[in-house]
Amino acid sequence: MKRITLAIIATLGICTGVRSQVTHNESLTLEADNLTGWVASRVYLKSHNNYRGAGIFTLGQTNNWFFGNPYTDQAGSFMIGVGDKSIGSDQIAQLQHSKFYLNSSGNVGIGTNGPSFGDISYGNPTPTLHVRRIGSSGAFKPIARFQSGPDSNNSGAAIVINHVNDRGLILEAGRGINDQAVAYFGLVNSGGTVSRFMSAVQGGHLGIGTDNPDPSHKLSVNGSIRAKEVVVDTGWSDFVFDDDYNLRTLREVEAHIEEHGHLPEVPSAEEVESEGLSVGEAQKIMMQKIEELTLYMIDLKKENEALKERVQELETN
C-alpha cells in the first residue's frame, strides 16, 4: 500500500465532473496502490473541459499561488502563478500571473507568461528559455546567477551555448590567480575542446588571444590588428619651433649616433624589442625629428644663399 501525504493549510477543491469541496485544517493523506503501470501511486487532477485549467491552489496570508495548467490554455502548458490575495484565487490560474511557464514543446519562461524573442527574429521566433526581470527605471538588475565552487583560485562557473555537434560559445567566469575576478570567452570546437579568444580580469583589463592581459594596459592583443582608423590621444612636438628650444648642432647629433647607435630621444632597438613601442610616443618623437630636420634645412638654405651671394660678389669684382 502506497501512501501520499499532502500538507494543506487551506481549502482543497477536487473536480470530478461534479463540483465538490473538502476543507481540512491539518493534513490530508491519500492512500493509493496500483499494481499495474509505471507509477504505483497516482493523483489525478482533471478538468471537465479543455477550456478550464487544472491544478492546486495554496492560499496564503498575503499571496495566493497556483500550480497546474493555466486557464484557457487547453492543458497545453504548465505554470506556477502568484498573485496578491486581494485578487482572489481563481484569477491567478490565468497566464498573466505566471512566474514560471513550461509548454508542451519544452520551452520555458521565467518571469514571463510565454517564451518570446519579442521583436527579434531568428527564423524560429520561440526560444527554448526566456528569462525576464523587471527592474526600476535606470537600474541594472541581475536576471540570472550561475555559481559553483569550491572558493579557490582558478575556479568558477561556465555557460555553454552550442549546437548538437558541440560547436558553440562558452563564457567562463570566476576566481583567477592572485584572487582576481576573471572572465573568459571561448569557442567550443568539434569534439568539445575549448579555444579561448578573449579574457577580462579585475580592473577592466581586456585580453585578445591571451588569458593573461598585461595589468599595466587596458587592452592586450597577442596577434596583429587590422582597422579602418586608429585615433591616439597624445602630445605633439611643436615645441621644437619655440625660441628657447635647444636644437643640437649636426656635429652633436653625429657624436650621439657614433656613441649610442641611434638618434637622440629615439629608443634603441633593444628597448623596443624588450618593452614594445608606444604608437603615440613614437609618432610624437618622429614628428620632433621631422621638425628638427626642417630647421636644419632652413639653416642650410640660409647658408647656401649667403654663399651664393659671396660667390657673385667675388665674380663681379
N, C-alpha and C positions, 0 to 999 in steps of 0.2 A: 504494500500500500504506500503510495507516494503522498506527501503532504506539502502543500504550498501555503505559506503564511503571508498575508498582506497586512502590514500595519497601517491602519487608516484612522485618522482623527478627523473625519469629515463624513460626507454622505456619499455612498456608492450607488450609482444607478446602473442597472443591467437591463439592456434592451433585448428582448427575446420575441419580438413580434407583438407582445402585449406589454405596455409600459408598466414597469414595476420599480419599486424603490425600497431599499433596505437601509436603515440607519443603525450604525454601530459605533460606540464611543471608545472602544479599546482596540481590538484587533479582530480580523476576520480570517478564519482558517478554512481553506478549500482543500478537500481530500479528493484526489483523482488517481485512477490507475487504469492504464490502457495496455493490454497485453500485446497489442499489435502496433505496427507503425514505428517510426524512427524516434518519436518523442513519447515517453510513457505518460508524463503528467502534462496536461494542457489546460489553458484558459482561453476561451474564445470570446472576443468582443465583436459582434456583428450588427451592422446597421440594417434596418428593414428596407432601405433602398440606397442606391449608389450615390444619390444626391447628398445625403447626410453623412457626416463623419462618424467615426467610432474611436473611442479612446477612453482614457482615465483622467479625471479631474482631481486636483488637490486644491482645497480651499484654505488659504492662509488668512492671517490677521490683516495683512497688507496687500498681498498679491495672490491671484489665482493662477494655477498652472494647468496646462493641458498636454497630454502625451498621446498621440494617435494620428489617425487620418483626418486631415482638415476638412472642414465643412465645404461642400460643393465641389470637392476635388475627385469624387468618384473613386476613392481608395487608390489613387494614382501616386500618392506620396505619403510620407510620414513627417510629422513636425512636432517640435516642442514649442509651445506658446506660453506667454506670460502676459498678464495684464493687471492693472490696478483693480482691487476688489470692487471699487465703485461701479465698474462697467458690467459686473455680473460674471457668471461662469461660462455660459454658452458662447458668449461673444469671443472668448479667447481661443476657440476652436477654429476661428477664421484665419486665413493666410496672413492678413495684415498684422497679426500679433505674433507671427512666427519669429523665433530666435535661432532655431535650428531646423533645417529643411533637407529632406532626402527624398528624391523622386525615384520612380521605378527604373530609370535609366542609369542610376548610380551617381547622379550629380548632386553635390552637396552645397548648401548655402548656410553660412553662419552670419547672423546679424542681418539677414535678408530673407524675404519670403520666396526666393527663387534665384538660382544661379543665372547671371547675365553679364555680358561684356558691355552693356549699355550701348554707347554709340560706336564702339569699336567692333569691327567685323574681321574675322579670320577664316571666312568660309563656313565654319561651324560656329554659330553665334552663341552657343551654350557651353560655358566652361564646366569642367568636372567639379571644380571647387571655386566658390565665390565667397570671400570674407569681406564684410563691410563693418566699419566702425564709424559711428557718427560722433564727431567731436565739436568742441566750441569753435566759433569762427576765429581764424587766425592762430589756432593752436595745433601743434602736431600731436597726434595720438597714436600709440602703438597699436597695430592691427593684430599682430601675432608675435609670439615669442617661442623660440626653439632653444632649448638649453640642455647641456649634457655635462657630465663630469668625467673624471674627478677634477677638483680645482687645483691643477698643476700646470707648469709650463708646457707649451705645445699641446694644449688640449682645447676642445671646443665642440661646436655643433656645425653641421653641414646641411645645406638644402640642395637637392639634385633635381634638375628639370631635364628629362631626357626622353628620347624615343625608345621604342621597344628594342631597337638594335644597339642600345647602350649609348649611342652618341647624344651629347647634350651639353648642358651648362651646370656647373657646380659652384656654389657660394659657401665658403668656409669662414667661420668667424670664431674667435675665442681668445685664448691667452697664449701669447708667444713668449719668446725668450726675454729675460730681464723683466718679467711680469708686465709686459706691454700688451695693450689691446691690438689685435691684428685681424685682418680680413683678407681672404684670397679669392680671386675669381679664376676659374679654370674651365677647360673643355674636357668633357668625357669622351674619350676616343673609343673606337671599336675594341671590344674586349673588356671595357670597364676601366682602362688606365686613364689617369688624370694628368692633364698638362696645364699647369697654372700659367696664366698670361698677365695677371695683374695682382698687385698686392698693395695694401694700405696698412700703415702702422700708426700707433698713437702719436699725436702731434700733427696729424694731417700730412704725413709724408707718403707719397704715392710712388710705386714702382711698376714699370712695364718690362717684362722679360726678366725680372728678378724678384726673389722672395725677400730680399733684404735691402730695401731702399736706403740710400745714404741719409742719415738723420740731419745732416747739415744742409740738405737741399729738399725742396718741396716735391720735386719730380726727378726720379732716376730712371733712365732708359738704357737697357742693355741691348743695343742694336741701333740701326740707323733710323732717322726721322725724315719723312718727306712731307712738305707742307706748301700751300699756296703762298703763304706770307707769314713772317715771324716779326713781331714788334718787340724790341728790347728797350726797356726804360733804363737809361744810363746817363752819365755826364758826357760832356763833349770837350773839344780841345781848342776852342777859340782863344784860350789864354795865351797861346803862342804869339798872338798878334798884340798882346799888351806891351806897353812901352817898357815895363820893368821885367819882361821875360828874359831870362839868361840863356840866350842862344849860344850853344857851343860853337867854337870855330871848327872848320873842317879838319884841321890838324888834330884837335881834341877828339873828334869823332873817330878819326883814323887810329889814334892811340888806343881808344877804348876797344875798337874792333880787334886790334892786334893783341890786346891783353885778354879779352873775355870771349872773343869769337862771335859776338852778336852786337846789335845796335844798343845804345843806351836806352833804358826804360823798357826794352823788349825782353820778355822771358827767354831763357835759354831752352834748347831742345830737351835737355834733361828735365827741366822743370815742367814743361808741357807734357812730357811722357809720363811723369810720375803723378802730377796733380791735375792734368787736364788743362783746357784752355777756356777761360771765360769769354763768351762771344761778345758781350757788351764791352768788357775791358779791352779785348783785342781790337775791336772797332775804334775805340777811343784812342788807343796807342797808335794804331795805323793812321788815323787822321792827324794825330800830333806830328808824326813823321812826314806826312804829306805836306802839312803846313810849314814845317821846318824846311823841307826841300824847296817850297815856294819862296821862302825868304832867302835861301841860298841863291836861287836862280835870279831873284831880283837884284841881289848884291852883285852877282856875276854880270848881269846885264849892265848895271851901272859902271862896273869896272871896264867892261868891253867898250861901252860908249866913250868913256874917258880916254881909253887907249886909241880909239879911232880918231878922236879929236886931236890927240897928241901927234898921231901919225900925219894927219892932214896939215897941222902946223909945221911939222918938220919938212914935208914935201913942198909946202908953199915957200918956205924960206930957202 
